[in-house]
Amino acid sequence: MSVLMIMIPLALLLAGLGVAAFVIAVNRGQFDDLDTPALRAVFDDDDLVPPVTHASTTNDTDTPKTEQEPSKDGP
């Protein structure tokens, strides 16, 4: 019986803390928009980020073409 004298007030205290946390969350607007976070996973964000290109530092059109000298060993 003495266990009930501890457990009932403890259960009421935990229930009160849960209700208080819920009321605080509602007052701060936690539950105002329930649709957008769920739809955010559906939309593709790749269009918002520019594509990363791995361009080389030298371009083939910038460097002049040089003719190779024929080898002395043969054609």
PDB file as gemmi writes it, atoms N, CA and C in Angstrom:
CRYST1    1.000    1.000    1.000  90.00  90.00  90.00 P 1                      
ATOM      1  N   MET A   1       0.819  -1.189   0.000  1.00  0.00           N  
ATOM      2  CA  MET A   1       0.000   0.000   0.000  1.00  0.00           C  
ATOM      3  C   MET A   1       0.866   1.257   0.000  1.00  0.00           C  
ATOM      4  N   SER A   2       2.022   1.171   0.636  1.00  0.00           N  
ATOM      5  CA  SER A   2       2.892   2.346   0.688  1.00  0.00           C  
ATOM      6  C   SER A   2       3.477   2.667  -0.693  1.00  0.00           C  
ATOM      7  N   VAL A   3       3.538   1.657  -1.577  1.00  0.00           N  
ATOM      8  CA  VAL A   3       4.045   1.885  -2.928  1.00  0.00           C  
ATOM      9  C   VAL A   3       3.065   2.779  -3.702  1.00  0.00           C  
ATOM     10  N   LEU A   4       1.769   2.575  -3.460  1.00  0.00           N  
ATOM     11  CA  LEU A   4       0.782   3.422  -4.135  1.00  0.00           C  
ATOM     12  C   LEU A   4       0.900   4.876  -3.719  1.00  0.00           C  
ATOM     13  N   MET A   5       1.319   5.140  -2.507  1.00  0.00           N  
ATOM     14  CA  MET A   5       1.483   6.521  -2.031  1.00  0.00           C  
ATOM     15  C   MET A   5       2.631   7.219  -2.755  1.00  0.00           C  
ATOM     16  N   ILE A   6       3.531   6.449  -3.339  1.00  0.00           N  
ATOM     17  CA  ILE A   6       4.653   7.024  -4.106  1.00  0.00           C  
ATOM     18  C   ILE A   6       4.313   7.044  -5.596  1.00  0.00           C  
ATOM     19  N   MET A   7       3.723   5.979  -6.091  1.00  0.00           N  
ATOM     20  CA  MET A   7       3.504   5.840  -7.524  1.00  0.00           C  
ATOM     21  C   MET A   7       2.389   6.749  -8.058  1.00  0.00           C  
ATOM     22  N   ILE A   8       1.318   6.930  -7.327  1.00  0.00           N  
ATOM     23  CA  ILE A   8       0.212   7.762  -7.813  1.00  0.00           C  
ATOM     24  C   ILE A   8       0.649   9.224  -7.952  1.00  0.00           C  
ATOM     25  N   PRO A   9       1.279   9.832  -6.966  1.00  0.00           N  
ATOM     26  CA  PRO A   9       1.745  11.213  -7.161  1.00  0.00           C  
ATOM     27  C   PRO A   9       2.813  11.325  -8.253  1.00  0.00           C  
ATOM     28  N   LEU A  10       3.668  10.318  -8.354  1.00  0.00           N  
ATOM     29  CA  LEU A  10       4.695  10.325  -9.401  1.00  0.00           C  
ATOM     30  C   LEU A  10       4.052  10.229 -10.792  1.00  0.00           C  
ATOM     31  N   ALA A  11       3.034   9.393 -10.941  1.00  0.00           N  
ATOM     32  CA  ALA A  11       2.326   9.273 -12.219  1.00  0.00           C  
ATOM     33  C   ALA A  11       1.594  10.568 -12.548  1.00  0.00           C  
ATOM     34  N   LEU A  12       0.983  11.199 -11.569  1.00  0.00           N  
ATOM     35  CA  LEU A  12       0.304  12.474 -11.803  1.00  0.00           C  
ATOM     36  C   LEU A  12       1.299  13.569 -12.179  1.00  0.00           C  
ATOM     37  N   LEU A  13       2.456  13.550 -11.554  1.00  0.00           N  
ATOM     38  CA  LEU A  13       3.495  14.533 -11.866  1.00  0.00           C  
ATOM     39  C   LEU A  13       3.990  14.355 -13.304  1.00  0.00           C  
ATOM     40  N   LEU A  14       4.238  13.111 -13.725  1.00  0.00           N  
ATOM     41  CA  LEU A  14       4.691  12.849 -15.093  1.00  0.00           C  
ATOM     42  C   LEU A  14       3.603  13.205 -16.118  1.00  0.00           C  
ATOM     43  N   ALA A  15       2.345  12.911 -15.796  1.00  0.00           N  
ATOM     44  CA  ALA A  15       1.253  13.278 -16.694  1.00  0.00           C  
ATOM     45  C   ALA A  15       1.138  14.795 -16.802  1.00  0.00           C  
ATOM     46  N   GLY A  16       1.312  15.479 -15.701  1.00  0.00           N  
ATOM     47  CA  GLY A  16       1.264  16.942 -15.713  1.00  0.00           C  
ATOM     48  C   GLY A  16       2.405  17.537 -16.533  1.00  0.00           C  
ATOM     49  N   LEU A  17       3.603  16.938 -16.427  1.00  0.00           N  
ATOM     50  CA  LEU A  17       4.729  17.404 -17.236  1.00  0.00           C  
ATOM     51  C   LEU A  17       4.474  17.181 -18.724  1.00  0.00           C  
ATOM     52  N   GLY A  18       3.871  16.069 -19.060  1.00  0.00           N  
ATOM     53  CA  GLY A  18       3.535  15.799 -20.458  1.00  0.00           C  
ATOM     54  C   GLY A  18       2.519  16.781 -20.997  1.00  0.00           C  
ATOM     55  N   VAL A  19       1.486  17.075 -20.220  1.00  0.00           N  
ATOM     56  CA  VAL A  19       0.472  18.037 -20.640  1.00  0.00           C  
ATOM     57  C   VAL A  19       1.088  19.431 -20.765  1.00  0.00           C  
ATOM     58  N   ALA A  20       1.960  19.802 -19.837  1.00  0.00           N  
ATOM     59  CA  ALA A  20       2.612  21.113 -19.894  1.00  0.00           C  
ATOM     60  C   ALA A  20       3.512  21.219 -21.124  1.00  0.00           C  
ATOM     61  N   ALA A  21       4.250  20.171 -21.440  1.00  0.00           N  
ATOM     62  CA  ALA A  21       5.104  20.189 -22.632  1.00  0.00           C  
ATOM     63  C   ALA A  21       4.257  20.315 -23.893  1.00  0.00           C  
ATOM     64  N   PHE A  22       3.106  19.646 -23.937  1.00  0.00           N  
ATOM     65  CA  PHE A  22       2.221  19.746 -25.089  1.00  0.00           C  
ATOM     66  C   PHE A  22       1.655  21.152 -25.231  1.00  0.00           C  
ATOM     67  N   VAL A  23       1.237  21.760 -24.141  1.00  0.00           N  
ATOM     68  CA  VAL A  23       0.677  23.114 -24.193  1.00  0.00           C  
ATOM     69  C   VAL A  23       1.742  24.112 -24.638  1.00  0.00           C  
ATOM     70  N   ILE A  24       2.960  23.958 -24.143  1.00  0.00           N  
ATOM     71  CA  ILE A  24       4.049  24.855 -24.553  1.00  0.00           C  
ATOM     72  C   ILE A  24       4.332  24.691 -26.041  1.00  0.00           C  
ATOM     73  N   ALA A  25       4.338  23.468 -26.538  1.00  0.00           N  
ATOM     74  CA  ALA A  25       4.592  23.226 -27.961  1.00  0.00           C  
ATOM     75  C   ALA A  25       3.491  23.826 -28.826  1.00  0.00           C  
ATOM     76  N   VAL A  26       2.243  23.733 -28.404  1.00  0.00           N  
ATOM     77  CA  VAL A  26       1.133  24.313 -29.162  1.00  0.00           C  
ATOM     78  C   VAL A  26       1.239  25.835 -29.154  1.00  0.00           C  
ATOM     79  N   ASN A  27       1.566  26.423 -28.037  1.00  0.00           N  
ATOM     80  CA  ASN A  27       1.664  27.880 -27.954  1.00  0.00           C  
ATOM     81  C   ASN A  27       2.833  28.425 -28.777  1.00  0.00           C  
ATOM     82  N   ARG A  28       3.877  27.669 -28.959  1.00  0.00           N  
ATOM     83  CA  ARG A  28       5.031  28.114 -29.750  1.00  0.00           C  
ATOM     84  C   ARG A  28       4.869  27.824 -31.238  1.00  0.00           C  
ATOM     85  N   GLY A  29       3.757  27.240 -31.641  1.00  0.00           N  
ATOM     86  CA  GLY A  29       3.488  27.018 -33.053  1.00  0.00           C  
ATOM     87  C   GLY A  29       4.090  25.755 -33.624  1.00  0.00           C  
ATOM     88  N   GLN A  30       4.380  24.794 -32.799  1.00  0.00           N  
ATOM     89  CA  GLN A  30       4.986  23.552 -33.261  1.00  0.00           C  
ATOM     90  C   GLN A  30       4.066  22.784 -34.213  1.00  0.00           C  
ATOM     91  N   PHE A  31       2.766  22.892 -34.028  1.00  0.00           N  
ATOM     92  CA  PHE A  31       1.815  22.107 -34.811  1.00  0.00           C  
ATOM     93  C   PHE A  31       1.038  22.962 -35.811  1.00  0.00           C  
ATOM     94  N   ASP A  32       1.548  24.138 -36.170  1.00  0.00           N  
ATOM     95  CA  ASP A  32       0.842  25.013 -37.094  1.00  0.00           C  
ATOM     96  C   ASP A  32       0.841  24.468 -38.520  1.00  0.00           C  
ATOM     97  N   ASP A  33       1.959  23.966 -39.000  1.00  0.00           N  
ATOM     98  CA  ASP A  33       2.058  23.491 -40.379  1.00  0.00           C  
ATOM     99  C   ASP A  33       2.471  22.022 -40.364  1.00  0.00           C  
ATOM    100  N   LEU A  34       1.497  21.158 -40.559  1.00  0.00           N  
ATOM    101  CA  LEU A  34       1.773  19.721 -40.526  1.00  0.00           C  
ATOM    102  C   LEU A  34       2.001  19.137 -41.911  1.00  0.00           C  
ATOM    103  N   ASP A  35       1.657  19.882 -42.978  1.00  0.00           N  
ATOM    104  CA  ASP A  35       1.771  19.339 -44.324  1.00  0.00           C  
ATOM    105  C   ASP A  35       3.130  19.569 -44.958  1.00  0.00           C  
ATOM    106  N   THR A  36       3.711  20.738 -44.788  1.00  0.00           N  
ATOM    107  CA  THR A  36       4.963  21.066 -45.474  1.00  0.00           C  
ATOM    108  C   THR A  36       6.130  20.152 -45.093  1.00  0.00           C  
ATOM    109  N   PRO A  37       6.367  19.829 -43.824  1.00  0.00           N  
ATOM    110  CA  PRO A  37       7.484  18.929 -43.533  1.00  0.00           C  
ATOM    111  C   PRO A  37       7.319  17.543 -44.161  1.00  0.00           C  
ATOM    112  N   ALA A  38       6.101  17.072 -44.282  1.00  0.00           N  
ATOM    113  CA  ALA A  38       5.889  15.761 -44.905  1.00  0.00           C  
ATOM    114  C   ALA A  38       6.119  15.826 -46.412  1.00  0.00           C  
ATOM    115  N   LEU A  39       5.765  16.927 -47.040  1.00  0.00           N  
ATOM    116  CA  LEU A  39       5.948  17.069 -48.484  1.00  0.00           C  
ATOM    117  C   LEU A  39       7.376  17.425 -48.856  1.00  0.00           C  
ATOM    118  N   ARG A  40       8.128  17.932 -47.930  1.00  0.00           N  
ATOM    119  CA  ARG A  40       9.510  18.316 -48.205  1.00  0.00           C  
ATOM    120  C   ARG A  40      10.353  17.114 -48.623  1.00  0.00           C  
ATOM    121  N   ALA A  41      10.017  15.942 -48.152  1.00  0.00           N  
ATOM    122  CA  ALA A  41      10.757  14.740 -48.523  1.00  0.00           C  
ATOM    123  C   ALA A  41      10.427  14.301 -49.943  1.00  0.00           C  
ATOM    124  N   VAL A  42       9.264  14.705 -50.451  1.00  0.00           N  
ATOM    125  CA  VAL A  42       8.840  14.290 -51.781  1.00  0.00           C  
ATOM    126  C   VAL A  42       9.511  15.130 -52.863  1.00  0.00           C  
ATOM    127  N   PHE A  43       9.666  16.438 -52.609  1.00  0.00           N  
ATOM    128  CA  PHE A  43      10.212  17.340 -53.615  1.00  0.00           C  
ATOM    129  C   PHE A  43      11.699  17.132 -53.767  1.00  0.00           C  
ATOM    130  N   ASP A  44      12.179  17.306 -54.997  1.00  0.00           N  
ATOM    131  CA  ASP A  44      13.592  17.121 -55.305  1.00  0.00           C  
ATOM    132  C   ASP A  44      14.315  18.444 -55.138  1.00  0.00           C  
ATOM    133  N   ASP A  45      15.348  18.479 -54.322  1.00  0.00           N  
ATOM    134  CA  ASP A  45      16.101  19.699 -54.068  1.00  0.00           C  
ATOM    135  C   ASP A  45      17.249  19.896 -55.038  1.00  0.00           C  
ATOM    136  N   ASP A  46      17.465  18.974 -55.979  1.00  0.00           N  
ATOM    137  CA  ASP A  46      18.593  19.087 -56.891  1.00  0.00           C  
ATOM    138  C   ASP A  46      18.466  20.290 -57.815  1.00  0.00           C  
ATOM    139  N   ASP A  47      17.248  20.745 -58.086  1.00  0.00           N  
ATOM    140  CA  ASP A  47      17.066  21.889 -58.971  1.00  0.00           C  
ATOM    141  C   ASP A  47      17.529  23.187 -58.318  1.00  0.00           C  
ATOM    142  N   LEU A  48      17.543  23.248 -57.006  1.00  0.00           N  
ATOM    143  CA  LEU A  48      17.927  24.466 -56.313  1.00  0.00           C  
ATOM    144  C   LEU A  48      19.438  24.631 -56.222  1.00  0.00           C  
ATOM    145  N   VAL A  49      20.180  23.559 -56.251  1.00  0.00           N  
ATOM    146  CA  VAL A  49      21.623  23.603 -56.113  1.00  0.00           C  
ATOM    147  C   VAL A  49      22.243  23.548 -57.505  1.00  0.00           C  
ATOM    148  N   PRO A  50      23.138  24.488 -57.839  1.00  0.00           N  
ATOM    149  CA  PRO A  50      23.757  24.409 -59.155  1.00  0.00           C  
ATOM    150  C   PRO A  50      24.638  23.173 -59.259  1.00  0.00           C  
ATOM    151  N   PRO A  51      24.690  22.573 -60.448  1.00  0.00           N  
ATOM    152  CA  PRO A  51      25.490  21.357 -60.594  1.00  0.00           C  
ATOM    153  C   PRO A  51      26.972  21.655 -60.438  1.00  0.00           C  
ATOM    154  N   VAL A  52      27.670  20.734 -59.838  1.00  0.00           N  
ATOM    155  CA  VAL A  52      29.105  20.873 -59.635  1.00  0.00           C  
ATOM    156  C   VAL A  52      29.804  20.285 -60.851  1.00  0.00           C  
ATOM    157  N   THR A  53      30.615  21.102 -61.496  1.00  0.00           N  
ATOM    158  CA  THR A  53      31.375  20.616 -62.643  1.00  0.00           C  
ATOM    159  C   THR A  53      32.836  20.568 -62.267  1.00  0.00           C  
ATOM    160  N   HIS A  54      33.483  19.541 -62.689  1.00  0.00           N  
ATOM    161  CA  HIS A  54      34.904  19.371 -62.406  1.00  0.00           C  
ATOM    162  C   HIS A  54      35.683  19.717 -63.668  1.00  0.00           C  
ATOM    163  N   ALA A  55      35.796  21.010 -63.926  1.00  0.00           N  
ATOM    164  CA  ALA A  55      36.504  21.456 -65.114  1.00  0.00           C  
ATOM    165  C   ALA A  55      38.002  21.442 -64.841  1.00  0.00           C  
ATOM    166  N   SER A  56      38.744  21.081 -65.856  1.00  0.00           N  
ATOM    167  CA  SER A  56      40.196  21.080 -65.693  1.00  0.00           C  
ATOM    168  C   SER A  56      40.701  22.516 -65.751  1.00  0.00           C  
ATOM    169  N   THR A  57      41.897  22.728 -65.243  1.00  0.00           N  
ATOM    170  CA  THR A  57      42.449  24.077 -65.213  1.00  0.00           C  
ATOM    171  C   THR A  57      42.980  24.505 -66.565  1.00  0.00           C  
ATOM    172  N   THR A  58      43.336  23.574 -67.427  1.00  0.00           N  
ATOM    173  CA  THR A  58      43.816  23.919 -68.760  1.00  0.00           C  
ATOM    174  C   THR A  58      42.788  23.478 -69.778  1.00  0.00           C  
ATOM    175  N   ASN A  59      42.651  24.260 -70.782  1.00  0.00           N  
ATOM    176  CA  ASN A  59      41.699  23.966 -71.838  1.00  0.00           C  
ATOM    177  C   ASN A  59      42.490  23.644 -73.095  1.00  0.00           C  
ATOM    178  N   ASP A  60      42.059  22.665 -73.859  1.00  0.00           N  
ATOM    179  CA  ASP A  60      42.783  22.264 -75.059  1.00  0.00           C  
ATOM    180  C   ASP A  60      42.785  23.366 -76.112  1.00  0.00           C  
ATOM    181  N   THR A  61      41.788  24.214 -76.128  1.00  0.00           N  
ATOM    182  CA  THR A  61      41.731  25.266 -77.133  1.00  0.00           C  
ATOM    183  C   THR A  61      42.642  26.428 -76.778  1.00  0.00           C  
ATOM    184  N   ASP A  62      43.040  26.563 -75.526  1.00  0.00           N  
ATOM    185  CA  ASP A  62      43.912  27.659 -75.119  1.00  0.00           C  
ATOM    186  C   ASP A  62      45.368  27.410 -75.460  1.00  0.00           C  
ATOM    187  N   THR A  63      45.782  26.170 -75.501  1.00  0.00           N  
ATOM    188  CA  THR A  63      47.197  25.875 -75.749  1.00  0.00           C  
ATOM    189  C   THR A  63      47.426  25.705 -77.239  1.00  0.00           C  
ATOM    190  N   PRO A  64      48.500  26.296 -77.760  1.00  0.00           N  
ATOM    191  CA  PRO A  64      48.758  26.150 -79.200  1.00  0.00           C  
ATOM    192  C   PRO A  64      49.186  24.733 -79.524  1.00  0.00           C  
ATOM    193  N   LYS A  65      48.780  24.286 -80.684  1.00  0.00           N  
ATOM    194  CA  LYS A  65      49.137  22.947 -81.155  1.00  0.00           C  
ATOM    195  C   LYS A  65      50.547  22.996 -81.741  1.00  0.00           C  
ATOM    196  N   THR A  66      51.374  22.073 -81.359  1.00  0.00           N  
ATOM    197  CA  THR A  66      52.722  21.984 -81.913  1.00  0.00           C  
ATOM    198  C   THR A  66      52.830  20.678 -82.660  1.00  0.00           C  
ATOM    199  N   GLU A  67      53.524  20.742 -83.763  1.00  0.00           N  
ATOM    200  CA  GLU A  67      53.707  19.523 -84.553  1.00  0.00           C  
ATOM    201  C   GLU A  67      54.818  18.708 -83.943  1.00  0.00           C  
ATOM    202  N   GLN A  68      54.640  17.410 -83.934  1.00  0.00           N  
ATOM    203  CA  GLN A  68      55.672  16.543 -83.427  1.00  0.00           C  
ATOM    204  C   GLN A  68      56.713  16.316 -84.512  1.00  0.00           C  
ATOM    205  N   GLU A  69      57.962  16.345 -84.112  1.00  0.00           N  
ATOM    206  CA  GLU A  69      59.032  16.084 -85.070  1.00  0.00           C  
ATOM    207  C   GLU A  69      59.080  14.586 -85.325  1.00  0.00           C  
ATOM    208  N   PRO A  70      59.293  14.200 -86.577  1.00  0.00           N  
ATOM    209  CA  PRO A  70      59.355  12.771 -86.864  1.00  0.00           C  
ATOM    210  C   PRO A  70      60.573  12.156 -86.165  1.00  0.00           C  
ATOM    211  N   SER A  71      60.428  10.949 -85.723  1.00  0.00           N  
ATOM    212  CA  SER A  71      61.526  10.290 -85.045  1.00  0.00           C  
ATOM    213  C   SER A  71      62.604   9.909 -86.071  1.00  0.00           C  
ATOM    214  N   LYS A  72      63.823   9.848 -85.620  1.00  0.00           N  
ATOM    215  CA  LYS A  72      64.935   9.545 -86.504  1.00  0.00           C  
ATOM    216  C   LYS A  72      65.043   8.051 -86.801  1.00  0.00           C  
ATOM    217  N   ASP A  73      64.283   7.251 -86.039  1.00  0.00           N  
ATOM    218  CA  ASP A  73      64.371   5.800 -86.221  1.00  0.00           C  
ATOM    219  C   ASP A  73      63.580   5.345 -87.445  1.00  0.00           C  
ATOM    220  N   GLY A  74      62.594   6.065 -87.862  1.00  0.00           N  
ATOM    221  CA  GLY A  74      61.810   5.623 -88.998  1.00  0.00           C  
ATOM    222  C   GLY A  74      60.489   6.361 -89.041  1.00  0.00           C  
ATOM    223  N   PRO A  75      59.627   5.952 -89.952  1.00  0.00           N  
ATOM    224  CA  PRO A  75      58.355   6.642 -90.111  1.00  0.00           C  
ATOM    225  C   PRO A  75      57.423   6.476 -88.977  1.00  0.00           C  
TER     226      PRO A  75                                                      
END                                                                             
